[in-house]
């Protein structure tokens, strides 16, 4: 058998093959009667040498695998996708405009903290703000931590940093959600889709370019090539982009660049962009509807289960759901066992999922083409039984 670089790739020499080679070499020098039992001096020597050589072969295989997106991981994958002009999407913080209220003239310092009433997500002010004569002032804030954090309109209401004269806070609009660092799986998928960008004005090309925009979690493009309104409500010979995350201007610019002549975009959100000739153009797109997913896990554990185990499981389930179930993806029940078992000490799991608190389902959850499953640790229940 040929080892190393071959016509079919890299073939690593395994520990058993290495031991055989060393033993054969020793027999050639000292004769067939040499004692190579594991407990003998020569047997110990063979074991030590073979393990070292095996590590070297494994290292060489890792170097080979690091050159290809399908087999590279971590920093190596980040490096190799640069050949496609891609960069791993870093974790980002959620942002939202907060309206502070209180006594006129009160200065709320930079870095003052406030949190949401439903999930407890903490936001901090990005600048000092002085409450105006009307008793309010708007200030830009961001989540204290990077990751998939949200704040629905009207939920940012709790003051965490006491300031005399600052008596209230709220947010008139939803926060622009943050995101966790792009996983290897998501980056590999985006790299594969990015190679389709050369096909301009196609749904695949447009979808790939939208996914590469900062802050975009996922994007999906539907075309209606028929002469009647389709099941998604798209008019004849129009297309609709469903985009989760990102900013409206960047999304609209990307859609316009990829819009075929004479074809109209469709959607719930209108953004006016200026074309290369200086004319205003109406660009439409939609945001997929969130489908809140509830998870309940009753587990048995052993002594190795950590004190933070329940919280770790909740975070693992949410991270997995956000990374693997994107627009139109059904939530696959069986796949949720994996992230739970990532926490040590879990012996058994009774798992139920659904669309409401205290879920009782054990079947997959169907997600429509214009929907996306929404995950939050507040909707993951872990019980040690």
C-alpha positions as CSV (number, residue, x, y, z in Angstrom):
1,X,0.0,0.0,0.0
2,X,1.3,3.5,-0.9
3,X,1.3,6.0,1.9
4,X,1.6,9.8,1.8
5,X,0.6,11.8,-1.3
6,X,-1.2,9.5,-3.8
7,X,-3.3,10.0,-6.9
8,X,-6.4,9.8,-4.7
9,X,-5.2,12.2,-1.9
10,X,-3.2,11.7,1.3
11,X,-3.1,8.2,2.8
12,X,-1.9,8.3,6.4
13,X,0.1,5.5,7.8
14,X,-1.7,4.1,10.8
15,X,-0.2,3.0,14.1
16,X,-0.5,-0.7,13.3
17,X,1.4,-0.3,10.0
18,X,4.1,1.7,11.7
19,X,4.6,-0.9,14.4
20,X,4.8,-3.6,11.7
21,X,7.5,-1.7,9.8
22,X,9.6,-1.1,13.0
23,X,9.3,-4.8,14.0
24,X,10.2,-6.0,10.5
25,X,13.3,-3.7,10.6
26,X,14.4,-5.0,14.0
27,X,14.0,-8.6,12.9
28,X,16.1,-7.9,9.9
29,X,19.0,-6.8,12.2
30,X,18.6,-9.0,15.2
31,X,17.0,-12.1,13.8
32,X,13.5,-13.5,13.8
33,X,13.8,-14.7,17.4
34,X,14.0,-11.2,18.8
35,X,11.5,-10.7,21.7
36,X,9.0,-8.1,20.6
37,X,6.3,-8.8,23.3
38,X,4.8,-5.6,24.6
39,X,6.4,-6.0,28.0
40,X,9.9,-6.7,26.6
41,X,12.6,-3.9,26.2
42,X,12.3,-4.1,22.4
43,X,8.5,-4.2,22.6
44,X,8.5,-1.0,24.7
45,X,10.9,0.6,22.2
46,X,8.6,-0.3,19.3
47,X,5.6,1.2,21.2
48,X,7.3,4.5,21.9
49,X,8.7,4.9,18.4
50,X,5.5,3.9,16.7
51,X,3.4,6.5,18.7
52,X,5.8,9.3,17.8
53,X,5.8,8.4,14.1
54,X,2.0,8.1,14.2
55,X,1.7,11.6,15.6
56,X,3.9,12.9,12.7
57,X,1.7,11.2,10.1
58,X,-1.4,12.6,11.7
59,X,0.1,16.0,11.6
60,X,0.9,15.7,7.9
61,X,-2.7,14.6,7.2
62,X,-4.0,17.6,9.1
63,X,-1.8,19.9,7.0
64,X,-3.1,18.3,3.8
65,X,-6.7,18.6,5.0
66,X,-6.3,22.2,6.0
67,X,-6.0,23.2,2.3
68,X,-9.6,22.3,1.4
69,X,-12.8,23.9,2.7
70,X,-14.5,20.5,3.2
71,X,-11.9,19.2,5.6
72,X,-10.3,22.4,7.1
73,X,-11.5,23.7,10.4
74,X,-11.1,26.6,12.8
75,X,-8.4,29.0,11.8
76,X,-7.3,26.9,8.9
77,X,-10.8,27.1,7.4
78,X,-10.8,30.9,7.9
79,X,-7.5,31.1,5.9
80,X,-8.5,28.8,3.0
81,X,-11.8,30.6,2.3
82,X,-9.9,33.8,1.7
83,X,-9.0,32.3,-1.7
84,X,-12.7,32.9,-2.5
85,X,-12.6,36.4,-1.1
86,X,-14.5,35.4,2.0
87,X,-13.9,36.2,5.7
88,X,-15.4,34.4,8.6
89,X,-18.3,36.5,10.0
90,X,-17.3,37.7,13.4
91,X,-19.6,37.8,16.3
92,X,-21.5,41.1,16.4
93,X,-23.5,42.9,19.1
94,X,-27.2,43.9,18.9
95,X,-27.8,47.6,18.4
96,X,-30.9,49.7,19.2
97,X,-31.9,53.3,19.7
98,X,-33.0,53.8,23.4
99,X,-35.1,56.7,24.5
100,X,-34.0,57.9,28.0
101,X,-36.4,59.9,30.1
102,X,-36.0,61.9,33.3
103,X,-35.1,65.3,34.7
104,X,-34.0,67.8,32.0
105,X,-30.2,68.4,32.1
106,X,-29.4,65.0,33.5
107,X,-26.2,63.5,32.0
108,X,-26.4,59.7,31.4
109,X,-22.7,58.7,31.0
110,X,-21.1,56.6,28.3
111,X,-21.3,52.9,29.1
112,X,-24.5,53.2,31.3
113,X,-26.3,49.9,31.3
114,X,-30.0,48.9,30.9
115,X,-31.6,45.6,30.2
116,X,-34.7,44.0,28.6
117,X,-37.6,43.0,30.8
118,X,-38.2,39.6,29.0
119,X,-34.7,38.1,28.5
120,X,-32.5,40.3,30.7
121,X,-30.2,41.2,27.7
122,X,-27.9,44.1,28.8
123,X,-27.4,47.1,26.6
124,X,-24.9,49.9,27.1
125,X,-24.9,53.5,25.8
126,X,-22.4,54.3,23.1
127,X,-22.1,58.0,24.1
128,X,-23.0,60.2,26.9
129,X,-26.5,61.7,26.6
130,X,-28.0,64.7,28.3
131,X,-31.8,64.5,28.8
132,X,-33.4,67.4,26.9
133,X,-36.0,70.0,27.8
134,X,-38.8,67.7,26.8
135,X,-37.6,65.1,29.4
136,X,-36.2,62.6,26.9
137,X,-33.2,62.0,24.7
138,X,-32.4,59.3,22.1
139,X,-29.1,57.5,22.4
140,X,-27.5,54.6,20.5
141,X,-26.8,51.5,22.5
142,X,-25.4,48.0,21.9
143,X,-25.6,44.7,23.7
144,X,-22.9,44.2,26.3
145,X,-22.0,40.8,24.9
146,X,-21.6,39.8,21.2
147,X,-23.9,37.0,20.0
148,X,-27.5,36.4,18.9
149,X,-29.2,38.9,21.2
150,X,-32.4,40.7,20.4
151,X,-34.7,43.3,22.0
152,X,-38.3,43.6,20.9
153,X,-39.8,47.1,20.8
154,X,-40.9,48.2,24.2
155,X,-38.8,45.6,26.2
156,X,-35.7,47.7,27.0
157,X,-37.2,49.1,30.2
158,X,-34.9,48.3,33.1
159,X,-32.2,50.8,34.3
160,X,-29.2,48.8,35.6
161,X,-26.8,51.8,36.2
162,X,-28.4,54.2,38.7
163,X,-28.1,57.8,37.7
164,X,-29.8,60.6,39.6
165,X,-32.4,62.2,37.3
166,X,-32.6,59.2,34.9
167,X,-35.9,57.6,35.6
168,X,-37.0,55.6,32.6
169,X,-35.9,54.0,29.3
170,X,-37.6,52.3,26.4
171,X,-37.0,51.3,22.7
172,X,-39.5,52.3,20.1
173,X,-38.3,49.8,17.6
174,X,-36.8,46.3,17.6
175,X,-33.1,46.0,18.0
176,X,-30.9,44.9,15.0
177,X,-30.0,41.4,16.3
178,X,-26.4,40.5,16.9
179,X,-25.0,37.2,15.9
180,X,-22.5,34.5,17.1
181,X,-19.3,33.9,15.3
182,X,-19.9,32.0,12.1
183,X,-19.5,28.3,12.6
184,X,-17.3,26.0,10.5
185,X,-20.5,24.4,9.0
186,X,-22.0,27.8,8.1
187,X,-18.8,29.1,6.6
188,X,-18.3,25.9,4.5
189,X,-21.9,26.3,3.1
190,X,-21.3,30.0,2.4
191,X,-18.0,29.2,0.6
192,X,-19.8,26.7,-1.6
193,X,-22.6,29.1,-2.4
194,X,-20.1,31.9,-3.1
195,X,-18.8,30.0,-6.1
196,X,-22.2,30.5,-7.7
197,X,-21.9,34.3,-7.7
198,X,-20.5,34.4,-11.2
199,X,-24.0,33.7,-12.5
200,X,-25.2,37.3,-12.2
201,X,-29.0,37.9,-12.1
202,X,-29.8,34.4,-11.0
203,X,-31.5,33.5,-7.7
204,X,-28.5,31.5,-6.5
205,X,-26.1,34.4,-7.2
206,X,-28.3,37.0,-5.5
207,X,-28.8,34.7,-2.5
208,X,-25.1,34.1,-2.2
209,X,-24.3,37.8,-2.3
210,X,-27.0,38.7,0.3
211,X,-25.5,36.1,2.7
212,X,-22.1,37.8,2.4
213,X,-23.5,41.1,3.7
214,X,-22.5,42.1,7.2
215,X,-25.1,41.1,9.8
216,X,-27.1,38.9,7.4
217,X,-27.9,35.5,9.1
218,X,-29.5,34.0,6.0
219,X,-31.1,34.9,2.7
220,X,-33.4,33.0,0.3
221,X,-34.7,34.2,-3.1
222,X,-37.9,33.0,-4.7
223,X,-38.8,33.6,-8.3
224,X,-42.3,33.4,-9.9
225,X,-41.9,32.6,-13.5
226,X,-45.6,31.9,-14.0
227,X,-48.4,34.1,-15.3
228,X,-50.3,34.0,-12.0
229,X,-49.7,34.9,-8.3
230,X,-47.9,32.0,-6.7
231,X,-48.4,30.3,-3.3
232,X,-46.1,32.8,-1.5
233,X,-48.1,35.8,-2.9
234,X,-45.4,36.8,-5.4
235,X,-46.9,38.4,-8.5
236,X,-46.2,37.0,-12.0
237,X,-42.7,37.4,-13.3
238,X,-41.4,39.0,-10.1
239,X,-39.0,37.7,-7.4
240,X,-38.9,38.1,-3.6
241,X,-35.9,38.1,-1.3
242,X,-36.3,36.9,2.3
243,X,-33.4,38.3,4.4
244,X,-32.8,37.8,8.1
245,X,-30.5,40.4,9.6
246,X,-28.4,43.1,7.8
247,X,-29.2,46.7,7.0
248,X,-31.9,47.8,4.6
249,X,-29.6,50.0,2.4
250,X,-27.0,47.3,1.8
251,X,-29.7,44.7,1.1
252,X,-31.5,46.9,-1.3
253,X,-28.3,47.9,-3.1
254,X,-27.4,44.3,-3.6
255,X,-30.9,43.4,-4.9
256,X,-30.8,46.3,-7.3
257,X,-27.4,45.3,-8.8
258,X,-28.8,41.8,-9.4
259,X,-32.2,42.8,-10.7
260,X,-32.8,41.9,-14.4
261,X,-34.0,44.6,-16.7
262,X,-37.8,44.9,-16.7
263,X,-38.3,42.6,-13.7
264,X,-39.7,44.0,-10.4
265,X,-38.6,42.9,-6.9
266,X,-41.5,42.1,-4.5
267,X,-41.7,42.3,-0.7
268,X,-43.0,44.0,2.4
269,X,-40.1,46.4,2.9
270,X,-39.5,49.3,0.4
271,X,-36.1,50.9,0.1
272,X,-35.4,53.6,-2.5
273,X,-32.0,53.3,-4.1
274,X,-30.3,55.5,-6.7
275,X,-29.1,53.7,-9.8
276,X,-25.9,54.5,-11.8
277,X,-27.8,57.0,-13.9
278,X,-29.0,59.0,-10.9
279,X,-32.6,57.8,-11.0
280,X,-34.5,56.6,-7.9
281,X,-35.5,53.0,-8.0
282,X,-37.9,51.1,-5.7
283,X,-36.5,47.9,-4.3
284,X,-38.6,45.6,-2.2
285,X,-37.7,42.6,0.0
286,X,-39.1,40.8,3.0
287,X,-38.0,39.6,6.4
288,X,-38.9,36.0,7.2
289,X,-41.4,35.5,10.0
290,X,-40.0,34.2,13.2
291,X,-41.4,30.9,14.5
292,X,-40.6,30.6,18.2
293,X,-39.3,27.2,19.1
294,X,-39.8,25.7,22.6
295,X,-37.6,22.9,23.9
296,X,-38.0,20.8,27.0
297,X,-35.3,18.3,28.1
298,X,-35.8,16.0,31.1
299,X,-32.3,14.5,31.8
300,X,-30.6,12.2,34.1
301,X,-27.0,12.9,35.0
302,X,-24.0,11.5,36.9
303,X,-21.5,13.2,39.1
304,X,-19.5,14.7,36.2
305,X,-22.4,16.9,35.3
306,X,-21.1,20.5,35.9
307,X,-22.9,23.0,38.1
308,X,-23.5,25.2,35.0
309,X,-24.7,22.1,33.1
310,X,-28.3,23.3,32.6
311,X,-27.3,26.7,31.3
312,X,-24.7,25.0,29.1
313,X,-27.3,22.8,27.6
314,X,-29.6,25.8,26.9
315,X,-26.8,27.7,25.2
316,X,-25.8,24.6,23.1
317,X,-29.4,24.1,21.9
318,X,-29.8,27.7,21.0
319,X,-26.4,27.9,19.2
320,X,-27.1,24.7,17.3
321,X,-30.6,25.9,16.3
322,X,-29.4,29.3,15.0
323,X,-26.6,27.8,13.0
324,X,-28.3,24.8,11.5
325,X,-32.0,25.8,11.0
326,X,-32.2,28.7,8.6
327,X,-34.9,30.2,6.4
328,X,-37.5,27.5,5.4
329,X,-35.5,24.8,7.2
330,X,-37.8,22.4,9.2
331,X,-36.7,21.9,12.8
332,X,-35.5,18.2,12.9
333,X,-36.3,16.7,16.3
334,X,-33.6,14.1,16.3
335,X,-30.8,16.6,15.7
336,X,-31.4,18.4,19.0
337,X,-30.1,15.4,21.0
338,X,-26.5,16.1,19.8
339,X,-26.0,19.6,21.4
340,X,-27.5,18.3,24.7
341,X,-25.0,15.5,24.8
342,X,-22.1,18.0,24.4
343,X,-22.4,18.7,28.1
344,X,-20.6,16.0,30.2
345,X,-22.5,13.8,32.6
346,X,-25.7,13.5,30.7
347,X,-26.9,9.9,30.9
348,X,-30.4,10.0,29.3
349,X,-32.7,12.5,27.6
350,X,-36.5,12.8,27.3
351,X,-36.9,15.5,24.7
352,X,-40.0,17.4,23.6
353,X,-40.4,20.4,21.2
354,X,-43.2,22.6,20.1
355,X,-44.5,26.1,19.4
356,X,-45.7,26.9,22.9
357,X,-44.4,26.7,26.5
358,X,-44.3,23.2,28.0
359,X,-44.0,21.5,24.6
360,X,-45.0,17.8,24.2
361,X,-44.2,17.0,20.6
362,X,-41.6,14.5,19.4
363,X,-42.0,15.2,15.6
364,X,-40.3,17.6,13.3
365,X,-41.6,21.2,13.2
366,X,-42.5,22.4,9.7
367,X,-41.2,25.8,8.7
368,X,-42.8,27.5,5.7
369,X,-40.6,28.9,2.9
370,X,-41.0,32.5,4.2
371,X,-40.4,31.6,7.9
372,X,-37.3,31.0,10.1
373,X,-37.2,29.2,13.4
374,X,-36.3,31.5,16.3
375,X,-34.3,30.3,19.3
376,X,-33.8,31.8,22.8
377,X,-32.6,30.3,26.0
378,X,-35.7,31.6,27.7
379,X,-37.6,29.0,25.6
380,X,-35.4,26.1,26.5
381,X,-36.4,24.2,29.7
382,X,-33.9,21.7,31.3
383,X,-35.0,19.5,34.2
384,X,-32.8,17.1,36.1
385,X,-35.0,14.1,37.0
